[in-house]
């Protein structure tokens, strides 16, 4: 086996800084770096130079095509490929790529979700190069990360709002840093390390299940005799077939510059996790989309299927994505690191209280950012945080804030009043407290871990929300502190007041407990249990004001996203219900009938033999199967009636409410009847692989 030279391999298919420095004229390189690092506009005069260098590099790497790679509101990526070929007369060709082709493209936008922003006949849409995210080569094609917008300039994608939110937090964070005397930092960015959970199952078994192929999850399935009860899969020995997949996955990700770092078995059988190194949020978002795509392709090569649904199997843990979020300056300072000096302590505490206030005031938006039909099955299932948003700080940091609020001493060594900016706080070790795996939003030393994201979710949405709500609080803080006569006194009072007013959002206990749900209700914290409950918050008046103030979304863009997400929720549940009806009528009920016929024949043959031969097993099984079949048929009819009613509801909010109250209930009842029948039916008669096959065959 050939061992790859990882340092040479890493980023070998990326038009990164080293490649640009080597291939671009110095002035062009400097101009492009200014565009990438400072958010400056790209000078059109250098676009042709960059495009030609990018094309030459790509062709040398074997690329024949290029594509503007964008992230429409479908939640996945989109691409249209064009070759570098251009006619050169006399039946010959040359390989060309112009600055115009690099900077702007025009895919047909008519079939992408717009939420009413455009009519179907208004097909024109544009892609525009995002130079802050590196181009890369995959499958002999040069991929150029782009934004996607309509003829009227409305954002039709997930990248544009993310870039806007990063500008907002940069602007407001720099205002705060200037108040602390930082004149060196010129850029503040958020960074993310998204941990990605997934399931691997055998491809042949996957292809035999209509629900997995159409919905990404099993709609039917009785529990396997063994699940995750023994906790023997978590961090266990990685099986050879999975290890081979992981090795190939690492190599493919490293080629395109993805910082794949950690991999291990997760809690549920057949479940695994990959974690990358932190990077700029925009790049991290692009790379996570790329990671999910490459996972599926590599799995296919190994005769596997990679499931990224939040809850593919009932009764075992589902898959999430942990969004590790922090704020850093271009001078290398992590603004969520407490530091050693009084100035650093005070600066950290101000940014910390901005996050606390943001999460308390906009917890509804954080809940919206992770809302999906799939994630509703996972949140609150004692495997993931509940739908209630709260912050875990740990005992030590909570004690520091408590002492500031009350003006009391923090520890035995310091009996005086703890004042921000005057007394040096102890350096908080990275592991200052135990981890809280039940918390939806936990401080983990120098970052916050947002644990509610679903496995298949684009991390763009949650990070747009995080960036924007923290930018808003920093803006309010800067407005107040810039007017202060005594900065230290005003700072101390601001932190004290904000903590006192918003500490209800802090909870360091067990988020899975029923007691916390009751306590959260007493504190007035919202519990938006389902996507249908959560989504209306997106267009609440206070949230419209927030987004329009910071120019993240226009009001029209907000309403369009609300409509898109509501429609997506209803469509996915409709597809699942239709799939259940199809599987029940064409596979499960015929299987029950066939096995019942076999059992009837067996009983009759026994009776024909005469004597004292007992048929109680067959008769008892037949009675139970008959009951299951009758119940299943009634439930299928209920589902069909629900789907007919749903088609007649034109309002998306009303349709989502109907799905929540009626469709989901009938889907659960349909499954229950089928799963009971599975436990009574011989395996060779059951029409598709069961949970034991799916979870333990790799």
C-alpha positions in Angstrom: 0.0 0.0 0.0 1.3 3.4 -1.0 1.3 5.9 1.8 0.4 9.5 0.7 2.6 12.4 1.5 -0.1 14.3 3.5 1.7 17.7 3.5 2.0 17.6 -0.3 -1.5 16.2 -0.7 -3.3 18.7 1.6 -4.8 21.5 -0.5 -3.2 20.2 -3.7 -6.5 20.8 -5.5 -7.1 24.3 -4.0 -6.3 27.6 -5.6 -5.1 28.8 -2.2 -2.8 31.5 -1.0 0.4 29.7 -1.8 -0.7 29.0 -5.4 -1.9 32.6 -5.9 1.4 34.0 -4.5 3.3 31.8 -6.9 1.2 32.5 -10.1 -0.1 36.0 -9.8 1.9 39.3 -10.3 2.7 40.9 -7.0 0.3 43.8 -7.4 -2.6 41.5 -8.5 -1.9 39.2 -5.6 -1.9 42.1 -3.1 -5.1 43.4 -4.5 -6.8 40.0 -4.3 -5.6 39.5 -0.7 -7.1 42.9 0.3 -10.3 41.7 -1.2 -10.2 38.5 0.7 -9.1 39.7 4.1 -10.6 43.1 4.3 -13.8 42.6 2.3 -12.8 45.2 -0.2 -14.4 45.2 -3.7 -12.4 43.4 -6.4 -10.9 45.7 -9.0 -12.3 44.5 -12.4 -9.0 45.2 -14.1 -7.4 42.3 -12.3 -10.1 39.8 -12.9 -8.7 38.7 -16.2 -5.3 38.1 -14.8 -6.7 36.0 -11.9 -9.0 34.1 -14.3 -6.1 33.2 -16.6 -3.8 32.1 -13.8 -6.7 30.0 -12.3 -7.4 28.4 -15.6 -3.8 27.5 -16.3 -3.4 26.0 -12.9 -6.7 24.0 -13.2 -5.8 22.7 -16.7 -2.4 21.5 -15.4 -4.3 19.6 -12.7 -6.5 17.9 -15.4 -9.6 20.2 -15.2 -11.6 20.5 -18.5 -14.6 22.4 -17.1 -15.4 25.1 -14.6 -18.6 25.8 -12.6 -20.0 28.5 -10.4 -20.8 26.5 -7.2 -23.6 28.0 -5.1 -25.9 27.2 -2.3 -29.6 27.8 -3.2 -32.4 27.6 -0.6 -32.7 23.8 -1.2 -30.1 23.3 1.5 -27.7 21.6 -0.9 -25.3 22.9 -3.4 -25.9 23.6 -7.1 -23.6 23.7 -10.2 -23.7 24.2 -14.0 -20.6 23.1 -15.8 -19.0 24.8 -18.8 -15.8 23.7 -20.6 -12.8 25.8 -21.1 -13.0 25.1 -24.8 -13.2 27.9 -27.3 -13.0 27.6 -31.1 -9.8 29.0 -32.6 -10.6 28.6 -36.3 -9.6 25.8 -38.7 -11.4 23.2 -36.5 -8.9 23.8 -33.6 -9.6 24.9 -30.1 -8.0 26.8 -27.3 -8.6 26.7 -23.5 -10.0 30.0 -22.3 -11.4 31.5 -19.2 -12.1 35.2 -18.9 -12.4 37.5 -16.0 -16.1 38.0 -16.9 -16.7 34.2 -16.7 -14.9 34.1 -13.3 -16.7 37.0 -11.7 -20.3 36.4 -13.0 -22.5 33.6 -14.2 -26.1 33.2 -15.2 -27.8 29.9 -14.3 -31.5 29.5 -14.9 -33.1 30.4 -11.5 -36.7 29.5 -12.3 -36.7 26.1 -10.6 -35.0 27.1 -7.3 -37.1 28.0 -4.3 -37.7 31.7 -4.0 -40.6 31.9 -1.5 -42.6 34.3 -3.7 -39.7 36.6 -4.5 -40.0 35.9 -8.2 -42.6 34.4 -10.5 -41.8 31.2 -12.3 -41.5 32.9 -15.6 -38.8 35.3 -14.2 -36.0 32.9 -14.8 -33.0 35.1 -14.7 -30.6 34.6 -11.8 -26.9 35.4 -11.3 -24.0 33.9 -9.6 -21.1 36.1 -8.5 -17.6 35.0 -7.4 -16.9 35.0 -3.7 -13.1 35.6 -3.6 -13.0 35.1 0.2 -13.5 31.3 -0.3 -10.9 29.4 -2.3 -11.7 27.8 -5.7 -10.9 24.1 -5.9 -10.8 21.2 -8.4 -13.1 18.2 -8.0 -13.9 15.6 -10.7 -11.8 17.4 -13.3 -13.8 20.6 -12.8 -12.8 23.9 -11.4 -15.3 24.9 -8.6 -15.7 28.6 -8.0 -17.6 29.4 -4.8 -20.3 32.0 -5.6 -23.3 33.9 -4.2 -26.6 33.6 -6.0 -29.1 36.4 -6.5 -32.1 37.4 -8.6 -32.5 39.8 -11.4 -33.8 42.3 -8.9 -30.9 41.8 -6.5 -32.6 39.7 -3.9 -30.5 37.0 -2.2 -31.6 33.5 -3.4 -29.0 31.6 -1.5 -27.5 30.8 1.9 -24.1 32.3 1.4 -25.1 36.0 0.8 -26.8 36.4 4.2 -23.8 34.7 5.8 -21.3 37.2 4.2 -23.6 40.1 5.3 -23.7 38.8 8.9 -19.9 38.5 9.0 -19.6 42.1 7.9 -22.1 43.1 10.6 -20.2 41.4 13.4 -16.9 42.7 12.0 -18.1 46.3 12.1 -19.6 46.2 15.6 -16.7 44.2 17.1 -14.2 46.6 15.8 -16.1 49.4 17.6 -15.7 47.6 20.9 -12.0 46.8 20.3 -11.2 50.5 19.7 -12.8 51.3 23.0 -10.3 48.9 24.6 -7.4 50.6 22.8 -6.9 48.0 20.1 -5.8 49.9 17.0 -3.9 47.0 15.4 -6.9 44.8 14.5 -8.5 45.6 11.2 -10.8 42.6 10.8 -12.9 40.5 13.2 -14.2 37.2 11.9 -16.2 34.3 13.4 -14.7 30.9 13.2 -16.4 27.5 13.2 -15.5 23.9 13.6 -18.6 21.8 12.7 -18.5 18.2 14.0 -20.3 16.0 11.6 -22.2 12.8 12.6 -23.4 10.2 10.1 -24.5 6.6 9.7 -23.0 4.0 7.3 -25.1 1.1 6.1 -24.7 -1.5 3.4 -25.6 -0.1 0.0 -27.4 -3.3 -1.2 -29.6 -3.2 1.9 -30.2 0.6 1.4 -31.4 0.0 -2.1 -34.0 -2.5 -0.9 -35.7 0.1 1.3 -38.0 2.6 -0.4 -38.2 4.8 2.7 -34.4 5.2 2.9 -34.1 5.9 -0.9 -36.9 8.5 -0.9 -36.8 10.0 2.6 -33.3 9.3 4.0 -34.8 7.6 7.1 -36.7 4.4 7.9 -40.4 5.0 8.2 -41.0 1.5 9.5 -38.9 -0.9 11.6 -39.2 -2.8 14.8 -36.3 -2.5 17.2 -33.3 -4.8 16.8 -32.7 -7.1 19.8 -29.6 -5.1 20.6 -29.5 -1.3 20.2 -27.1 1.0 22.0 -27.9 -0.3 25.5 -24.4 -1.7 26.2 -22.7 1.6 25.1 -20.1 -0.6 23.4 -20.0 1.3 20.0 -19.1 4.7 21.3 -15.3 5.2 20.7 -15.1 1.5 20.1 -12.7 -0.2 17.6 -13.4 1.0 14.1 -14.4 -1.9 11.9 -12.2 -2.6 8.8 -14.7 -1.6 6.2 -15.5 1.6 8.0 -11.8 2.3 8.6 -11.1 1.9 4.9 -14.0 4.4 4.1 -12.5 6.9 6.7 -9.0 6.6 5.2 -10.3 7.4 1.7 -12.6 10.1 3.0 -9.7 11.9 4.7 -7.6 11.8 1.5 -10.4 13.2 -0.6 -11.1 16.0 1.9 -7.5 16.8 2.4 -7.1 17.3 -1.4 -9.7 20.1 -1.4 -8.3 21.7 1.7 -10.8 20.4 4.3 -9.1 20.2 7.7 -10.5 16.7 8.6 -8.9 15.9 11.9 -10.8 13.6 14.2 -12.9 10.5 13.5 -14.5 7.9 15.8 -17.5 5.7 16.4 -20.5 7.4 17.8 -23.1 6.2 20.3 -25.5 4.3 18.0 -24.5 1.2 16.1 -23.4 2.1 12.5 -23.0 5.8 13.6 -19.7 7.7 13.3 -18.4 11.3 13.5 -15.8 13.5 11.7 -14.5 16.7 13.2 -12.5 19.3 11.3 -10.1 22.0 12.6 -11.6 25.5 13.1 -11.6 27.9 10.2 -13.3 31.1 9.0 -17.1 30.7 9.1 -17.7 31.3 5.4 -15.0 28.8 4.4 -16.2 26.3 7.1 -19.7 26.5 5.6 -18.5 25.8 2.1 -16.3 23.0 3.4 -19.0 21.3 5.4 -21.3 21.3 2.3 -18.4 19.7 0.4 -17.8 17.2 3.2 -21.3 15.9 3.2 -21.2 15.5 -0.6 -17.8 13.7 -0.6 -19.0 11.5 2.3 -21.7 10.1 0.1 -19.5 9.6 -2.9 -16.7 7.8 -1.0 -19.3 5.6 0.8 -20.7 4.6 -2.6 -17.2 3.5 -3.7 -17.0 1.2 -0.7 -20.4 -0.4 -1.2 -21.9 1.7 1.6 -24.5 4.4 1.9 -23.9 7.5 4.1 -27.1 8.6 5.9 -27.2 12.3 7.0 -30.8 12.3 8.2 -31.2 13.5 11.8 -33.1 10.4 12.8 -32.8 7.5 10.4 -33.6 4.8 12.9 -36.2 4.9 15.6 -35.0 3.9 19.1 -31.3 4.7 18.7 -29.6 8.1 18.7 -29.9 10.3 15.7 -27.2 12.4 14.1 -26.4 16.0 14.8 -23.8 18.6 13.9 -22.1 20.5 16.7 -21.3 24.1 15.6 -18.3 25.2 17.6 -18.4 29.0 17.2 -15.9 31.7 18.3 -14.8 35.2 17.4 -11.2 36.2 16.5 -9.2 39.2 15.2 -6.9 39.2 12.3 -4.1 39.7 14.8 -4.7 36.3 16.2 -6.7 37.1 19.4 -9.6 34.9 20.3 -12.1 37.3 21.8 -13.8 34.4 23.8 -10.5 33.6 25.6 -10.3 35.1 29.1 -6.7 36.0 28.7 -4.2 36.9 31.6 -4.5 40.7 32.0 -7.2 42.9 33.4 -7.8 44.5 30.0 -8.1 41.1 28.4 -10.4 39.9 31.2 -12.7 42.9 30.8 -12.8 42.6 27.0 -13.6 38.8 27.3 -16.4 39.5 29.8 -18.0 42.1 27.6 -18.0 39.8 24.6 -19.3 37.0 26.8 -22.2 39.1 28.2 -23.0 40.1 24.6 -23.5 36.5 23.7 -25.6 35.9 26.9 -27.8 38.8 26.1 -28.1 37.8 22.4 -29.1 34.2 23.2 -31.6 35.3 25.7 -33.3 37.9 23.5 -33.2 35.9 20.3 -33.5 32.3 21.5 -36.4 32.0 19.2 -34.2 32.7 16.2 -31.6 30.1 17.3 -34.4 27.6 17.5 -35.7 28.5 14.0 -32.1 28.2 12.6 -32.1 24.4 13.4 -35.8 23.7 12.7 -36.6 20.9 10.2 -39.0 18.0 9.9 -36.1 15.6 10.5 -34.6 17.4 13.5 -38.0 17.5 15.2 -37.6 13.7 15.7 -34.2 14.2 17.5 -34.5 17.3 19.7 -35.6 16.5 23.2 -35.3 12.8 22.7 -32.7 12.4 25.5 -30.0 12.1 22.9 -29.9 15.8 21.9 -30.8 19.0 23.6 -34.4 19.9 24.1 -36.1 22.6 22.0 -35.6 25.0 25.0 -32.5 27.2 24.4 -30.2 27.8 27.4 -26.5 28.5 27.9 -24.1 26.3 29.9 -21.2 28.4 31.4 -19.9 26.1 34.1 -19.6 26.7 37.8 -16.4 28.8 37.8 -17.5 31.3 35.1 -20.9 31.6 36.6 -19.4 32.3 40.0 -17.3 35.1 38.4 -20.4 36.7 36.9 -22.3 36.3 40.1 -19.6 38.1 42.0 -19.6 41.0 39.6 -23.4 41.2 39.9 -23.4 41.3 43.7 -20.1 43.1 44.1 -18.8 40.3 46.4 -15.4 38.6 46.4 -14.8 35.9 43.9 -12.5 33.6 45.9 -10.7 33.4 49.2 -7.6 35.2 48.0 -9.5 38.3 46.9 -11.8 39.7 49.6 -12.4 43.0 47.8 -15.2 43.8 45.4 -14.5 42.4 41.9 -14.5 45.2 39.4 -14.0 44.7 35.7 -10.9 46.2 34.3 -9.4 46.8 37.7 -8.8 43.3 39.2 -7.1 40.6 37.3 -9.2 37.5 37.1 -7.7 34.0 37.4 -6.9 32.5 34.0 -9.7 30.0 33.3 -8.2 26.7 32.2 -9.7 25.3 29.0 -11.3 22.5 31.1 -12.5 24.8 33.8 -15.6 22.7 34.3 -17.1 19.3 33.2 -18.6 19.2 29.8 -22.4 19.3 29.6 -23.5 17.2 26.7 -27.2 18.0 27.4 -26.8 21.7 26.9 -27.9 23.2 23.6 -25.4 26.1 23.8 -22.3 25.4 26.0 -19.2 27.5 26.7 -16.2 25.2 26.3 -13.2 27.2 27.2 -12.7 29.6 24.4 -15.8 29.0 22.2 -19.5 28.2 22.3 -20.7 24.8 21.1 -24.2 25.0 19.5 -25.3 21.4 19.7 -28.8 21.5 18.2 -28.0 21.4 14.5 -29.2 18.4 12.5 -26.8 16.2 10.6 -27.8 17.3 7.1 -28.3 21.0 7.8 -26.3 23.7 6.2 -24.4 25.5 9.0 -25.0 28.8 7.2 -28.4 29.5 8.8 -27.3 29.0 12.5 -24.2 31.1 11.9 -26.1 33.9 10.2 -28.2 34.0 13.4 -25.3 33.8 15.8 -23.3 36.5 13.9 -26.3 38.8 13.6 -27.6 38.6 17.2 -24.2 39.1 18.7 -23.5 42.0 16.3 -26.7 43.6 17.6 -25.7 43.4 21.2 -22.2 44.7 20.5 -23.8 47.6 18.6 -25.9 48.5 21.7 -22.8 48.1 24.0 -20.7 50.4 21.7 -23.5 53.0 21.6 -23.5 53.1 25.4 -19.8 52.9 26.1 -18.8 55.4 23.5 -20.7 58.1 25.4 -19.4 57.2 28.8 -17.3 59.7 30.8 -15.6 57.0 32.8 -15.1 53.9 30.6 -14.2 51.4 33.4 -17.1 52.4 35.6 -19.5 52.3 32.7 -18.1 48.9 31.6 -18.4 47.4 35.0 -22.0 48.6 35.4 -22.9 47.4 31.9 -21.7 43.9 32.5 -23.4 43.8 35.9 -26.7 45.0 34.5 -26.7 42.8 31.4 -25.9 39.7 33.5 -28.6 40.5 36.1 -31.2 41.0 33.4 -30.4 38.0 31.2 -29.0 35.3 33.6 -32.3 33.4 33.3 -30.8 31.9 30.1 -28.0 30.2 32.0 -28.5 26.7 33.2 -25.7 24.4 34.2 -27.8 21.3 35.0 -29.4 18.4 33.2 -31.3 19.7 30.2 -32.9 16.3 29.6 -34.8 16.4 32.9 -38.5 17.1 33.2 -37.6 19.4 36.1 -35.7 21.7 33.7 -38.7 21.9 31.4 -40.8 23.1 34.4 -38.1 25.4 35.6 -37.6 26.9 32.1 -41.3 27.6 31.9 -41.1 29.5 35.3 -38.2 31.5 33.9 -40.3 32.4 30.8 -38.0 30.6 28.3 -39.8 29.6 25.1 -40.3 25.9 24.3 -40.9 25.7 20.5 -41.3 22.0 20.2 -41.8 21.6 16.5 -40.7 23.3 13.3 -44.3 24.5 12.8 -44.2 26.1 16.2 -40.8 27.7 15.7 -40.8 29.1 12.1 -43.3 32.0 12.7 -40.7 33.6 15.0 -38.6 34.2 11.9 -40.9 37.0 10.8 -41.8 38.4 14.2 -41.6 42.2 14.3 -38.5 42.3 16.6 -36.6 39.9 14.3 -37.5 41.8 11.1 -36.1 45.0 12.8 -33.0 43.1 13.7 -32.3 41.8 10.2 -33.2 44.9 8.3 -31.1 47.1 10.7 -28.0 45.2 10.0 -28.9 44.6 6.3 -28.8 40.8 6.6 -32.2 40.4 4.9 -34.7 42.7 3.5 -38.3 42.2 4.7 -39.1 40.5 1.4 -36.2 38.1 1.8 -37.3 37.2 5.3 -40.9 36.4 4.2 -39.5 34.4 1.3 -37.4 32.3 3.6 -40.3 31.8 5.9 -42.5 30.5 3.0 -39.7 28.3 1.7 -39.1 26.6 5.1 -42.7 26.1 5.8 -43.2 24.6 2.4 -40.2 22.4 2.9 -41.6 21.1 6.2 -44.9 20.3 4.6 -43.4 18.7 1.5 -41.1 16.5 3.4 -43.8 15.2 5.6 -46.1 14.7 2.6 -43.4 12.7 0.8 -42.9 10.6 4.0 -46.6 9.9 4.3 -47.0 9.0 0.6 -44.0 6.7 1.0 -45.6 5.0 4.0 -48.9 4.5 2.1 -46.9 3.0 -0.9 -44.9 0.7 1.3 -47.9 -0.4 3.4 -50.1 -1.1 0.4 -47.6 -2.6 -2.0 -45.2 -4.4 0.4 -46.2 -4.8 4.0 -49.9 -5.7 3.7 -49.2 -8.2 0.9 -46.4 -9.7 3.1 -48.8 -10.1 6.0 -51.4 -11.7 3.8 -48.8 -14.1 2.3 -47.5 -15.1 5.7 -51.1 -15.4 7.1 -51.9 -17.7 4.2 -48.8 -19.8 5.0 -49.9 -20.0 8.7 -53.5 -20.9 7.7 -52.2 -23.7 5.5 -50.0 -25.0 8.3 -52.9 -25.0 10.7 -55.2 -26.8 8.3 -52.5 -29.4 7.5 -52.1 -30.0 11.2 -55.9 -30.5 11.7 -56.0 -32.8 8.7 -53.5 -35.0 10.4 -56.0 -35.5 13.2 -55.3 -36.6 16.8 -54.3 -34.1 19.4 -52.0 -31.9 17.3 -52.2 -28.3 18.6 -52.6 -25.3 16.3 -52.8 -22.6 19.0 -49.5 -21.0 17.9 -50.8 -20.6 14.3 -54.2 -19.5 15.4 -52.9 -17.0 17.9 -50.5 -15.5 15.4 -53.2 -15.3 12.7 -55.5 -13.4 15.1 -52.8 -10.9 15.9 -51.7 -10.5 12.3 -55.3 -10.0 11.2 -55.7 -7.3 13.9 -52.5 -5.6 12.8 -53.5 -5.8 9.1 -56.9 -4.3 9.8 -55.4 -1.5 11.9 -52.7 -0.8 9.3 -55.3 -0.6 6.6 -57.4 1.9 8.6 -54.3 4.0 9.3 -53.4 4.0 5.6 -56.8 5.2 4.8 -56.4 8.0 7.4 -53.1 9.0 5.9 -54.7 9.1 2.4 -57.5 11.3 3.8 -54.9 13.6 5.5 -53.0 14.0 2.3 -56.1 14.8 0.4 -57.0 17.5 3.0 -53.5 18.8 2.9 -53.7 19.4 -0.8 -56.7 21.7 -0.3 -54.9 24.0 2.2 -53.2 26.8 0.3 -51.8 28.8 3.3 -48.4 27.4 4.3 -48.8 28.2 7.9 -52.2 26.4 8.1 -50.7 23.5 6.2 -47.8 23.2 8.6 -50.2 23.3 11.5 -52.3 20.5 10.0 -49.2 18.4 9.5 -48.2 18.9 13.1 -51.6 18.1 14.5 -52.9 15.4 12.1 -50.4 14.0 9.7 -47.6 13.2 12.2 -50.1 11.5 14.5 -51.4 9.2 11.8 -47.9 8.5 10.6 -46.9 7.3 14.1 -50.0 5.1 14.3 -49.4 3.6 10.9 -45.8 2.8 11.8 -46.9 1.2 15.1 -49.3 -1.2 13.4 -46.7 -2.2 10.8 -43.9 -2.6 13.4 -46.2 -4.9 15.5 -46.8 -7.0 12.4 -43.0 -7.2 11.7 -42.5 -8.8 15.1 -45.0 -11.5 14.2 -43.9 -12.3 10.7 -41.2 -14.7 9.7 -38.1 -12.8 8.4 -38.2 -14.5 4.9 -41.7 -13.1 4.4 -40.9 -9.5 5.5 -40.4 -7.4 2.3 -37.3 -5.4 3.2 -34.2 -5.5 5.5 -34.9 -5.1 9.2 -33.0 -3.1 11.8 -30.6 -5.9 12.7 -29.6 -6.1 9.0 -29.2 -2.4 8.6 -27.3 -1.6 11.8 -25.0 -4.6 12.1 -24.1 -5.6 8.5 -21.1 -3.3 8.0 
